[in-house]
Amino acid sequence: MAEWSPTSWKSKPAGQQPLYPREDEVARVVDEISKLPPLVTSWEIHALRTQLAEAARGERFLLQGGDCAERYDHCDSGTIANKLKILLQMSLVLALGGQRRVIRVGRFAGQYAKPRSDDLETRNGVTLPSYRGDLINCPEFTATARTPDPQLMLRGYERAALTLNFIRALVSRGFVDPARLDYWNLDWVKDSPMAEEYRRVARQIGESIRFMESLMGVHPGELQWIDFFTSHEGLHLPYEQAQTRRVPRQEGWYDLSTHFPWIGMRTADPRGAHLEFFRGVRNPIGVKIGPGIQAGTLKEIVEMLNPDDEPGRLTLIHRFGADSIGRFLPPLIQAAQSTGRTVLWCCDPMHGNTRTTADGIKTRNFEEILGEIDQAFDIHAACGNRLGGIHIEVTGEDVTECIGGARGVREADLKRAYESGLDPRLNYEQALEMALFISRKMSRGKAA
């Protein structure tokens, strides 16, 4: 391949990029961010790659989740803590059922840009640029708000730094002590039909903790219990370029805006700018794949992003829909296997099951989401492969954005607490129910 640099992507066609009024201002902001401290470190990135390699061998399970798109005005302690709580609770349930350590990766501290189907949006005869996330422009439908502003990249860097600082403070001490399970409960979970099953799981975890405390003579709160990693879609290439640098005593380049960037379906083109950029960084990389990808294209992607067959380097995140996964996934598994490269397979059961109601509300059916996960486990096993993780859009808030679940959210309930400006997310209760479902599925798989 041609020689790589952090700017070599500019020689390739770049989809989903905004049209800024002044490119010199973009260059100035990129230069300013490049001189600021990195958001993550190379040794954290290597730790994640090691864990993802273990997941590819079946020794760990990847839990990746968070908001569809972060908003700058939601960068507050309560929102961040609640997202952390639900991911921690889900991971404990998954670890108990699957008897595997869980890798916790949040879709936050950088998930500020979103791909759009159309560059422009028209309302009442007025046409303006589409809202592409807070990293690019603002959602209000005015010419000023919708004009891409490079200064928003600086604000995104600052919001990501604040989020990471708070997360690191929380996970370093008592917040993540598994002995304090009651502290992790949100106030309204007591009303959930799943509450008793969760309490049963919590009791089992508590018994295991007490046994370990007795065996080791150390209180679990004194141990370093978890690593927590961040991820976002590596969509806006100037922002990614700004934080890509060499580090002392390491070879190669690192995208230090996040531990785990992924490439979305709309930009997963082997001849495009996004694969050109991410082939050159040392981070683990995820790629979303769906019904539109051909087996030959997938082989090109695998060989381009993981030419040296490095375990932990590449994760394929498939998203098909419950009614399509059985048709599309098996040939893609076979295509990836034919390359001889090691990849970690992860299921995104959200995006392929998106529907729009008669009222024009975007939603997802929880039963279809579980159905896609259920099939994913079975299809991988039938292909001599293994499913090593899930990738979900989830919030720690009591929203009503996805229908179904133990409490039976209906279409009529969606307007009660629909807060997402883009894609619908699982609420706390649905996320916990999903974790229990996957835990049972993995437990049965081990028994078989």
N, C-alpha and C positions, 0 to 999 in steps of 0.2 A: 504494500500500500504506500501511498504518497506520505511524505514526512508530515508529522502532526505538530500542531502548536495550538494554544488556546484560541487563536483567531482563524485557524484553517477552516472552520465551519463557514466562514463568510464566502468561501469559494463555491459553496453548494447551495442549492435551492432550499430556502428556510420557510417552512410553513408556520402559520399561526403566530407570526410576529407582527406587532403593531407598527403603524406608520407614524413616526414621530415628526413633528413640524421641523425640528432642528437636530440633525445628527451630531453637530458639534457639541451640543448640550448633553446628548447621550454619552459621548466619548468622555466628557468632563466628569460626569457622575460615575461612570465605570472606573475611571482612573482614581477618583476619590475613594470608592469602596475598596479598590484593590490595595489601598494603603492602610485600611482599618484592620483590627485584629480578626482572625478567623472565627467563625461561629462554632466549628467543631475542630477536632484534632485528627492527625493522621493515625495516631495509635488507637483512637476510638474506632476509626474506619477499619483498621486491620482487625480489631477485636470483633466487629460485626461480620467481616468476611469469614473469620474463623468459625463463628457460630452458624452462619448460613451454610458453610461447607458441612458442618455437623448435621444440619437439617436435611441437606441433600442425601446424607447417609442414613437418615431415619432416626437420628439421635436427638433432634430437637424439632420443634414445630414453630413456624413463623406466624405471629399475630400482628397484622399491620392494620391500623385503623385510625380514624379521626374524621374531621370535617371534609366535606366535598371541596369547600374553599373557605379559607380563613378570612375574617374581616378585621381590619385594623382596629375598629371600635369594639371588637370583642376580645381584645387583649387585656383581660382582667383576671384576677386571681381565682375567682369562683369558677369561671368557665374552664380555665386551664386545669384546676384541681379536679373538677368533675370528669373531664375527659381522661385524666390520669387514673382516677378511681375506677372507672368502668373497664379500662384496659387491664388494670391490675387484677380486678376481680375475675374478668374473663380468663386471664392467664392462669390463675390459680385453679379454676375449674378445669381448664384444658390440661394442665399439668397432672391433675389428679386422675382424670379419665384416661389420658393417653400414656401416662407414666413416662413422659418426656419433658425435658426442660423446654420452656417457651421463650422465644425471642420476642421482645416487645418493641415494636416500631410504631411510632406515632406519625400520623399525617398532620404534622403541625410544625411550627417554627419555620415556615417557608412556603406553605401551600396557598400562595397568594395569587397565582395566575391560573386561568382556566382557558381551555380551547373552546372555540365557538364555531358553529356550523356556518355562520355568515359573518362577513366583515362588517356589515352595516345592519342597522335596525331602523324600521320605519314605523312611526306612530302618527296618526292623524295627518298624513301627508308630509311629515317632517322626517328626514333621514339623517341619522347620526351614526358614528362608529359604535359597534357593539361593545358592551361592557365585558372586559376581559380579566377582571379580577383587580383587587386593590393595588397590586403591583404595577398596573398599567394605567388605569383610569378609574373613574368613580361611577357608581350605578345610577345616579340621578340623570334623568333624560334632558340634559341641557348641553349646548355646544361646549361650554367650558368644562363641565364634568367629564364629558366623553372624549375630550381631546387627550391622547396619551401624553403623560407628563413624566419625564425621566426622574424628577425629584422623588417620585413615589417609590423608586427602587431604594433610595436611601432610607425612606420611612419603613420599607419592608425589612431592610437589614436591621434597623433599630428594634422593630417589633419582634423579629425573630430572636434577637439577642435578649430582649426582656423575657420572652417566653422560655428560652433555654435556661436563663439564669434561675427563674422560679422553679422549673422542673428539676434542675440539678439540686436546688436546695431541698425540695420535697423528698426526692428519692435518696438523699444522703443519710437521712436519719429516720425518726419514728414513723413518718407517714407511711412507709412501706414495710413496717414490721408486720408480718403475717399474723402475729398474736393479737393485733388490734383490728380484727375483721369488722367488728361492729362500727368502728370509727369510719370505715370505708363506705358503709351503707348510706345512701342518700335517704332523705327523710321519708319520701313517699314509697319506697320499696316495700314497706310493711304491708301495703295494700295489694301487692302483686299476687296473683294466683300461683306464681312460681316461688313465692317466698319460702315455703316450707322445704322445698327441694334444695334451695340454696342454703338454708340453715343446716340441712343434713350434710351437704358438702362441706360447709364451714366447720361443722363439728369434726368431720374426718380430718380436715386440714389441721385443726387445733390439736387433735390427738397426735398427729404426726409431729407437730412442732414440739409438743411436750416430751415426746419420746426422744427427739433429737437433743433437746435441752438436757434431759437426764443423761443421755449417752455421752455428750460432749462436755457437759459442765459449763456451757456458755449459753447465755440468754440469746435467742435469735435476733433480738433488736440490736445486739452488739456486732452482728455480722453484716458484711456487705451483701445484701440479698439480691439485688437486681442490677442489671444494666438496662438503660433505656435509650433507644436510638430514635433519630428523627428521619423523616423522609418527605419529599414532595415531588410532584411532577416537574422534571427539568424542562420546562416549556420555554421560558423567556431566556434566550441564550445570552444576551448582554449581561443579565444578572448572574448567570452561572459563570460566565467568563470572568467577571469582576472578582470572583472569590476563588479562582483556580490558580494555584501557585505551587512552586516547589517548596519542600520543607527540609530542614537539616537532617542529615543521616538517613534519608530515604531516597529511593530512586523514583523517577517519574513525577507526574503532576497529580494533584489532588483537588477535587472540587470541595472546598471547605465551607460551602453554604449549607451542607447537609451530610449526613452519613450515607444515605441511600436514595439517590435520585432514580426516578423511573421515567421511561419514555412512553408517552401515550400512543394509542392506536393511530391517531391522525398524523403523527409525526414519525412513525416507525418505518421509514423508507431507507433502505440500504444506501441509496444514492443521495439522501437528503442531509441537511445540515445537522440535525439532532444526532443521528448515529455517528456522523463524522466527529462531532464534539465529544460524545461520551465514550467513543472507542479509545480516546487518549487519556482518560483519567483513571486513577487507581481505585476509585470507589467501587463497591459492588453496585451493579446496575440491574434494574428491573425493566421489563418490556411488557406492555399490555398487548395481548393478541386476542383476536376475535374472528367471527365468521368471514370477514373480508380478506384474511391473510391466506396466501397459498403456501403449500408445503415447501416449494422451492425458495420462496421469499424468506420463510422462517429459517431454513438452513443457512441462507446468506447472513441473516441477522446473528444467528448463533456463532457462525464462524468468524464474523466480523468483530463481535463484542467479546468473544472468548477464544481467541486464536490459539492460545497456549494451554487450553483445557485446565484452567485454574479453578478448583472447587471453591464455591462461595462467590465467584465473580458474577454469575448471571442467574437471574430469577425470571422465569416466564410466568406472567400473571394472566391467566385465561379468563375471558368474560364472554359467554355465549348466550345465556338464558336457559331456563329449565327445559324449554321445548326444543332447543337446538344443540345442546352440549353433546348428546349422544351421537349426533351426525358429524359434527365438526372436530371434536377433540381427538378421537383415536388416530386419524391420519397425521395430525400435527405432532402427537407424541412420537409416532413412528418416524416422522421426518427429523425431529430433534435427536432421537436415539441413533439415527443413521449417521449423524455427524461424529459420533464418538466422544462428544464433549459432555462434561458434567454440568447439568443445570438443576436448579431447584424449581419445582412446580408449585404454583400458588393459585388458588381459586378466588376470583372476584365475582361473587354471586349477585352483585348489586346491579351493575350497569346493563346487563343483558335482560334484566327483568323490569325495566322501567316502563311505565304505562302513563297515559294521560286520561284523566276522568272526563266525563261529559262537560264538567264545569271548567275544563282547561287546567286542572291541577296535576302536576307531575307527581307520581307516586310509585310505590313498588309493593308487590304482594309478598308478605312474609313467608307464606307457605311455598311460593315459587322459589324464593331465596333459599330456603332449607332444601327444597327439592333439587336445586342445582348442586348444592354442596354434597348431598347424599349421592347423587349420580357421579360427581367428580371422584369421590373416594373409590367407588366401584369400577369406574372406567380405568383409572390409573392402575388399580390392582389387576384388572383383566389384561392390561397391556404390559404386565411385568414391571410396572413403575410404581411410584408412590406419590401421593399428594402431601406436600410438606408445609402447607400454610394456607391462610385465608387473608384476603385484603378487602376491608369493608369500610363503608362510610357510616360513622356512628357518632353520637353525641351523648354526653352524660346528663343531658337535660330531658325533662318530661315533655317531649314534643310529640305531635301526631302527624307524621309525614309518610310513614309506611303503614299500609293496612294489614290487619291480621295480627297474629300473636296471641298469647294466652289471654289477654284482656279483650281480644276481639275488636280492635280498632276498625271502624267502618269508614267508607267514603264520606259519610255525613260528619264524621269526627275530624276530618282532616283540617277543617278551618278553625278548629278550637285552638290548636297550638302549632301552626305551620310556620316555622321561622326561617327555614333555609331559603336563601335567595337563588339557589341553583338546583342542586340535586337533593332528593329526599334521603334522610338518614334514619338509621335505626335509633330508637330511643334506648334509654338505659335498660328498661325491662326486656325489650326485644333482644338486645345484645346479650343479656344474661341468659335468656332462653336459648339463643343460638349456641352459646358456649356449652350449655348443658347438653344440647342435641349433638354437637360435635364430640363432646366428651364421651357420651354413650356410644357413638359410632366408632370412635377409636378404641374404646374398651372392648367392644364386640369384635373388632378386627383382631385384637391381640388374642382374644379367647379362641377365635377361629384358627 
